Amino acid sequence: MTDFFLGKKFCVTSTEDTSFFVPSSTNPEDGGLLEELCETLILTIVMVLWKGIVGSGDEAWTSRGQIFSALRYLHRDHEFYLPLVYIERRILELCMETCLNDLKING
């Protein structure tokens, strides 16, 4: 399952609109390592949401939704390297990709 995500490298740079980011080749200050770390953390969240929470009932989906609540709570007191809107959108995109990949594999 993790092979589905390996090799993807995303770098982002901020623009005026915090919900839209244009991929950049690298960040000159850190060589893109910070963006790679952010993407790895997002992938980890997605794997925990998808594989770590068993079931598809209301309780399971409530547990999955708590990540977004936790991110918003943390964002109130701390500045994230990436905007919250981007992080949330990326988590949802990768959850959909993971779901579709599981459907392809398992039927």
C-alpha positions as CSV (number, residue, x, y, z in Angstrom):
1,M,0.0,0.0,0.0
2,T,2.8,2.5,0.8
3,D,4.3,1.8,-2.6
4,F,1.4,3.8,-4.0
5,F,2.8,7.0,-2.4
6,L,6.5,6.4,-2.7
7,G,8.4,8.6,-5.1
8,K,5.9,11.4,-4.9
9,K,7.7,14.6,-3.8
10,F,5.7,17.8,-3.3
11,C,7.1,21.2,-2.7
12,V,4.9,24.2,-2.3
13,T,5.3,27.9,-2.1
14,S,2.9,30.4,-0.6
15,T,0.8,32.7,-2.8
16,E,-1.7,35.4,-1.8
17,D,-4.6,32.9,-1.7
18,T,-3.9,30.5,1.1
19,S,-6.0,27.7,-0.4
20,F,-3.9,27.5,-3.6
21,F,-0.3,26.5,-3.9
22,V,2.0,26.2,-6.9
23,P,4.5,23.3,-6.7
24,S,8.1,24.5,-6.8
25,S,11.2,22.6,-7.6
26,T,13.0,23.2,-4.4
27,N,13.3,25.7,-1.5
28,P,16.8,27.2,-1.7
29,E,17.1,27.5,2.0
30,D,16.6,23.8,2.9
31,G,16.8,22.0,-0.4
32,G,13.2,21.0,-0.2
33,L,13.7,18.9,2.9
34,L,11.0,20.8,4.9
35,E,8.4,20.3,2.2
36,E,9.3,16.6,2.0
37,L,9.0,16.3,5.8
38,C,5.5,18.0,5.6
39,E,4.4,15.7,2.9
40,T,5.7,12.7,4.9
41,L,3.7,13.8,8.0
42,I,0.6,14.3,5.9
43,L,1.0,10.8,4.4
44,T,1.4,9.4,8.0
45,I,-1.8,11.1,9.0
46,V,-3.6,9.6,6.0
47,M,-2.3,6.1,6.7
48,V,-3.4,6.3,10.4
49,L,-6.8,7.6,9.3
50,W,-7.3,4.9,6.7
51,K,-5.6,1.8,8.2
52,G,-5.5,2.7,11.9
53,I,-9.2,3.3,12.5
54,V,-11.3,0.2,12.0
55,G,-14.8,0.2,10.8
56,S,-17.1,2.5,8.8
57,G,-19.7,3.3,11.4
58,D,-20.5,6.8,12.8
59,E,-18.1,6.3,15.6
60,A,-15.2,5.5,13.2
61,W,-15.9,8.5,11.0
62,T,-16.2,10.8,14.0
63,S,-12.7,9.6,15.1
64,R,-11.4,10.3,11.6
65,G,-12.9,13.7,11.6
66,Q,-11.2,14.6,14.9
67,I,-7.9,15.1,13.0
68,F,-9.3,18.2,11.3
69,S,-10.5,19.5,14.6
70,A,-7.1,18.9,16.2
71,L,-5.4,20.6,13.3
72,R,-7.6,23.7,13.6
73,Y,-7.0,23.7,17.4
74,L,-3.2,23.6,16.9
75,H,-3.4,26.2,14.2
76,R,-4.9,28.7,16.6
77,D,-1.8,28.8,18.8
78,H,0.9,27.8,16.4
79,E,2.0,28.9,12.9
80,F,2.2,26.0,10.5
81,Y,4.8,25.9,7.7
82,L,2.0,25.1,5.2
83,P,-1.4,26.8,5.4
84,L,-4.1,24.8,7.1
85,V,-6.4,24.8,4.1
86,Y,-3.7,23.2,2.0
87,I,-3.0,20.5,4.7
88,E,-6.7,19.7,5.0
89,R,-7.2,19.5,1.3
90,R,-4.1,17.3,0.8
91,I,-5.3,14.9,3.5
92,L,-8.7,14.6,1.8
93,E,-7.1,14.1,-1.6
94,L,-4.8,11.3,-0.3
95,C,-7.6,9.6,1.6
96,M,-9.5,9.5,-1.7
97,E,-6.5,8.1,-3.5
98,T,-6.0,5.5,-0.8
99,C,-9.6,4.5,-0.9
100,L,-9.6,4.1,-4.7
101,N,-6.4,2.1,-4.6
102,D,-7.8,-0.2,-1.9
103,L,-10.9,-0.7,-4.1
104,K,-8.7,-1.6,-7.1
105,I,-6.7,-4.1,-5.1
106,N,-9.5,-5.7,-3.0
107,G,-12.4,-5.2,-5.3
